[in-house]
Each structure stands twice: as structure tokens, then as C-alpha cells.
Amino acid sequence: MASLFALRLEAAGVAGAGDLKGLVFAAILVTVGVQGATAPWLARRLGLSESPAAPSTAGMAAAAAVLAAAAAPASPPLPHRR
């Protein structure tokens, strides 16, 4: 949405309109980074989580199986060593 707005501003001749895309990207990146870094602490502080922050592995096995199945037809079998 910000890109479309920036394109319209550029078409209207507004100076610095192209910088809007970079500014929005940076704002989103910082916002997600700050929220992601502070969410585990806040959850523990509010009593919503009892364990220390750990990487989430929920669904990792299923995702790995899907990726392995997708990659299997494209790769030839490896030779067995004896």
C-alpha cells in the first residue's frame, strides 16, 4: 500500500516521494524486531508464560517433511558407501 502511495506522490511531483518506500520498510522492520524481542519478556512479566524464552519448534517436523518431500523428486539418490 505504501508503494502505491509513493508512486502516486511521485507522479504528482512531490519531492522525496520515492523515499517513502524505504521509510515504511524500515519502520516495519524495526517494529517487528522490537515486538519480537520483547514479547517473551512481556509474556513472562504478565504471567502468561512460566518457562524462559526458547525457540519455537512447534510444527518444525511437519515443515521439514514437506520440504524433504518437495526436494526428493528433484535430487538424485546418493550412492551408498561400503
C-alpha positions as CSV (number, residue, x, y, z in Angstrom):
1,M,0.0,0.0,0.0
2,A,2.8,2.4,0.8
3,S,4.4,1.6,-2.5
4,L,1.3,2.6,-4.4
5,F,1.0,5.8,-2.3
6,A,4.7,6.6,-3.1
7,L,4.1,6.0,-6.8
8,R,1.1,8.4,-6.8
9,L,3.2,11.0,-4.9
10,E,6.0,10.6,-7.4
11,A,3.5,11.1,-10.3
12,A,2.2,14.2,-8.6
13,G,5.8,15.6,-8.4
14,V,6.2,15.5,-4.7
15,A,9.8,15.8,-3.7
16,G,11.2,12.8,-1.8
17,A,8.2,10.6,-2.5
18,G,10.5,7.7,-3.5
19,D,12.0,7.7,0.0
20,L,8.6,6.7,1.4
21,K,9.0,3.1,0.4
22,G,12.3,2.8,2.3
23,L,11.0,4.6,5.3
24,V,7.9,2.3,5.6
25,F,10.1,-0.8,5.2
26,A,12.5,0.4,7.9
27,A,9.6,1.3,10.2
28,I,8.0,-2.2,9.7
29,L,11.4,-3.9,10.2
30,V,12.1,-2.0,13.5
31,T,8.5,-2.6,14.8
32,V,8.6,-6.3,14.1
33,G,12.1,-6.6,15.6
34,V,11.2,-4.7,18.8
35,Q,8.0,-6.6,19.3
36,G,9.7,-10.0,18.6
37,A,12.5,-9.2,21.0
38,T,10.3,-8.0,23.8
39,A,7.3,-10.4,23.5
40,P,8.8,-13.3,25.5
41,W,9.8,-10.9,28.3
42,L,6.4,-9.3,28.4
43,A,4.6,-12.6,28.4
44,R,6.7,-13.8,31.4
45,R,6.2,-10.4,33.2
46,L,2.4,-10.7,32.7
47,G,2.4,-14.3,34.0
48,L,1.4,-15.7,30.6
49,S,4.5,-17.9,30.3
50,E,6.3,-19.8,33.0
51,S,9.3,-21.0,31.1
52,P,12.2,-18.9,29.9
53,A,12.1,-17.9,26.2
54,A,13.0,-20.8,23.9
55,P,12.9,-21.0,20.2
56,S,9.6,-22.3,19.0
57,T,9.8,-25.7,17.4
58,A,6.1,-26.4,17.0
59,G,5.4,-27.7,13.6
60,M,9.1,-28.0,12.6
61,A,8.9,-31.7,11.9
62,A,5.9,-31.3,9.6
63,A,7.6,-28.4,7.8
64,A,10.8,-30.5,7.4
65,A,8.8,-33.4,6.0
66,V,7.1,-31.1,3.5
67,L,10.4,-29.6,2.3
68,A,12.0,-33.1,2.1
69,A,9.1,-34.4,0.0
70,A,9.3,-31.4,-2.3
71,A,13.0,-31.7,-2.8
72,A,13.1,-35.5,-3.2
73,P,12.0,-35.8,-6.8
74,A,14.5,-33.1,-7.9
75,S,17.5,-34.7,-6.4
76,P,19.1,-38.0,-7.5
77,P,19.7,-40.6,-4.8
78,L,23.1,-40.5,-3.2
79,P,25.4,-43.5,-3.7
80,H,25.9,-45.8,-0.7
81,R,29.4,-46.2,0.7
82,R,30.6,-49.6,1.9
